[in-house]
Amino acid sequence: MNKNYFIYGAICLLIFMLLGVGSIFLSSRFGPRIVDLYRLDGAAYATCKKLLDHPLVKSKDVRFFVYFGNDLFPKKFNEINAVSFIAVLVNGEPEYEHIIIFPPAVIKSGCLEVAVAHELGHINLKTTNELAVDEFTVNILGQGNKKLVRDCLIKAGGTLDSARITVLSE
């Protein structure tokens, strides 16, 4: 066997291995990731913490994360109890209990308080009943914000003739 073939083979194998390790490194750096809101945006985190301090909120151990990725939410969170276009409440698995995740656009959307109050409603009421959670959201934010909750639901894709929008329009 020619010695040069052995050297070329070893070099090709080394390049192949480096490309593999490089792609794993790059995909973990630039691929989907979840970031603690506390580290990302102090003002948004303060807004979320303020909602946690509301007297109607019983569960004070909720954590907030922002998801950066191509899919709306990571595949490992398929088993969820509540979804909106701007937030996900992850329940069911103890390690993910009381976690609210939303995409970065929600921070500046004008609906951050509504999204967080809504998901806190699911946690505190232990329900998937959206009408009950919408009422909880209005109670947390104040009756004067009923239109804001309605507008955020419409932004999320709610139709004017849906029961949720109708109740909030009264």
Stockholm file with secondary structure:
# STOCKHOLM 1.0

chainA/1-170         MNKNYFIYGAICLLIFMLLGVGSIFLSSRFGPRIVDLYRLDGAAYATCKKLLDHPLVKSKDVRFFVYFGNDLFPKKFNEINAVSFIAVLVNGEPEYEHIIIFPPAVIKSGCLEVAVAHELGHINLKTTNELAVDEFTVNILGQGNKKLVRDCLIKAGGTLDSARITVLSE
#=GR chainA/1-170 SS CCHHHHHHHHHHHHHHHHHHHHHHHHHHHHSCEEEEHHHHCHHHHHHHHHHHTSTTCCCCCCEEEEEESSSSSCGGGCSCSEECSSCEEECSSGGGTTEEEECGGGGGSSCHHHHHHHHHHHHHHTCCCHHHHHHHHHHHHCGGGHHHHHHHHHHTTCCTTSHHHHHHHC
#=GC SS_cons         CCHHHHHHHHHHHHHHHHHHHHHHHHHHHHSCEEEEHHHHCHHHHHHHHHHHTSTTCCCCCCEEEEEESSSSSCGGGCSCSEECSSCEEECSSGGGTTEEEECGGGGGSSCHHHHHHHHHHHHHHTCCCHHHHHHHHHHHHCGGGHHHHHHHHHHTTCCTTSHHHHHHHC
//
